[in-house]
Amino acid sequence: MIVIPAVDLKDGRCVRLSQGRMDQETVYSEHPVEMAKHWESKGAERLHVVDLNGAVMGRPFHQSPIKEITQSVHIPVEVGGGIRDLATIEDYLSSGVRWVILGTVAFQNRSLIEEACHRFPERMILGIDARGGKVAIRGWNEVVSLEAIDLAKQFEGMGLSAIIFTDIERDGMGTGLNFQSTKNLARSTSIPVIASGGVSRIEDIEHLLELETDGVIGVIVGRALYTGGLKLEEAIKLVKGRRKQRMT
């Protein structure tokens, strides 16, 4: 399992939201590129970058700074937010982005996911955001009747790299991951799962390591890293130590 720092972009700044609410932001840096470099210097093996404005608008808003981030760090970057067509996917991948995260479009346009996975195998990530177990779309502003697990099952065998599962009610709140819903989703699909939403302390990482056998391959951490509630170096040391134990 790997620990993935989040760099969320809103109005050109690096922020964290509470439960995905655009009007409840905390600004942590005016310079997202420098923040990305900072996490790389702390040992990050991967970055999670989200265009928050793009997610709400339905089209990219931060393409330029995102491209600058990918060109400024040496670790792979996954990007999501407002990606709704093949041209945008191609543009991001050609600029150095390793994985593209598709969320709302998975609910609205399954054929696009199929085409993207066919053209770029193992480089597409399905972003499933849930509130009360139901799928949320359009920057988390709309909750539909479809269960998160049922959506995941629709994309079995399509060639996705992973599913990022976020419990919106936990996101940015520092209340800990929803381990049970993450476990249920991971057990329901053969697609690797990356957990997200609510990590607040090292004990959350320790608990999540128990789900590796269920297919959880990573965890995205945001606010806890920015507030200092969780030290990235400590989290990385923990997961690498567990990795070595399994190999011996």
N, C-alpha and C positions, 0 to 999 in steps of 0.2 A: 504494500500500500504506500502511496505517496501523499504528502501534505502539499496542497496547492494554494498559495496566497491569491487573494482576489484583488483586482484593481478595477473598481467600478467608476465609470466616467459619467459625469453629469455637468453640462455647461463648461466643459473643458477642464474640470477639476476632478481630483480623486476623492470620492465620497463614500459614505455608507448610509444606507437607508434603514428605516425600521419597518419591518413587514412589507417591504417593497413600496412604501408610500413616498411619492416624489416630493411631497411637502414636508417630509420629516427626514431631513438629511443632516449629516455631520460631515463637514469638510475636513479632510486629513492632509491634503496637499494641493497646492496650486500647480504642481508640476508632476503629472502622471508618469512621464518617462523616467524621471529621477526616482520615483517610488518603485517602478518596475526594476530599475537597476539595484535599488536598495534590497529588495527581496532576493534578487539573484545573488547579491554579495553575502546574504545570510544563509545561502545554501539551497535555495529553492531549486527544484528540478523541473518546474513547470509553472506557468502563470495562467490564471483565469482572468480574462479581460472582458468586461461587459459594457456595451454602449447603452446606458440607461435611457438617454433621450431617444435613441434609435428604437428601443423596444416599445416605447410609447407611441412614437410617430409612425412606426411600421416601415421605416427606411433608415439607412445608416446616417449618423450624425457626426460621429467621431472617427471617420475613416483615416484622416491624416495623422492624428496622434496615435492611433492604433498601429498604423504602418510604421511610424517612428519608433514605437515601443519594440516591435518585432525586429527592427533593424538595429536596435540599441542593446539588445540582450542576446546571450548565446544559448539560452534555454528555450525549449518549445513553448509556444503560446496557443491557447485555445480562445476563440472569440465568439461572442454571441451578442444579440440585441439588434432587432430590426432587419434581420437577414431573411428576406422573403422571396428571392429569385436566384436563378442560376448565375446570372451575370455578377451579382454581388459575391456569391460563393467563389466564383472563379477569380474575381479581383482580389479577394482576401488571400486565397491560397497562393496566387502568383506573387503576392507581396511578401510572403514569408510566413504567414500564419500556418500552423501545423494542423489544427483542427477547427472546423466551423461548427458552432452550436446552433441547432435549429429547434425552435420551440413552438411558437404560435402556428407556424406554417405546417407543422406536423399534424395539427388538428384540421387545418383548412385545406391543405393541398398535399395529400399523400403521394401523388405522382411525382412531385418535385423531389421529395425525399428519395424515392426509388431511383430517379434519374441521377441525383447527386451521388448516391451510394454506388451506383453502377459506374459512373465516370471517375469518382474519387473514393475507391474502397478504403475503409478503415480511417477515413479522414473526416467523417461526419459524426457528430455527437448529437443525440436526441436530448433536449432539455425538457424535463417534465417538472413543472412547478405545480404544487398542490396546496389546496386549502381545504381542510376537513376531508382529505382523501380524494377530492374532485380536482380535475385539471383546471388550471388558471391560465388565461392567455392575454394577449395585448398588454404586455408589461404588467401582468398580474391584476389588471383592472376588471377582468371579466372571468367569472367562474362558470364552467359548463357542466353538464350533467354526467360527463364521462369520467369513470374512475381512472386514477393514475395507472393502476395495474393493468387495466384493460387496454389503455393506450400503448403501454409498453409491449404487450403481447402482439399488437398489430404489426410490430416491426421486427419480429423474430426472423433471423436468417437473411436479413437485408444487407448485411455488411457494415453495420454501424460500429464505430470504435467503442462507444460507451453510451450510457445514459447518465446524465446529471440529474439527480433527484433532489429537489428543494422543497422543504416544508416551509411555506411562506409565513405561517404564524410563528415560527421559531426564528426566521431569518432576521439578523441584526438585533435580536433581543437578548442574546447572551444567556438563554435559558437551557441550553444543551440541545443536542440533536434529538430528533424523534427516531430513536433507535428501532422501535417496533415497526413503524411504517417503512423505514429503510430496509429492514430485514425482510419484511413481507414482499416488498418490490423485488429485492435481489433474488429471493427464492422463487419468484414467479417467472423469471426470465433467464435465458442463458447469456444475455448481453451484459457485459461488465457494468457495474454501477459505481458512480462517484457520488458520495454523500455531500449534502450541502444544507446550511441553514441552522444556526444556533450554537455552533461550537464555542465554548467559553473558557475551557480550561484543559489541562493536560489529561485529566481523567476521562474526558470525552473521547480523546484519541485512543486511550487505552481500551475503553469500552468498544470503540468501533473496530479495533483490531480483531475482536472476536468474530466479526462478520466477514472477515477475509475469505473464509471457507464457503461463505454463501455467495461470493462473487463481488464483494465491495473492494475496489482496487484503489480508491483514493478518497480524499476529503478536501473540500474547499473551505478555507478559513478566511474570514474577513475582519469584522470588528474586533475580535479578540486579539488579533495580531496588532492592530492599530492602537488599541488602548493599552497593550502590554499585559493583558490577562493571560495570554499564551505567548511563549517565546518560540519563534520558528525553529531556532537551533535545537531547542529542547525537544520539540515535537519530531523533528527529523531524526534526531539521535534515537528517540524511542522506537520509531518505525524501522529504522535501519538495524537497530539491535535485535528487534523481533525477527527481521529478515535473516540475520545471521544465525539466529537460534534454529530457524527452520532448516537451514542449509547444513547444519552440523549434526 
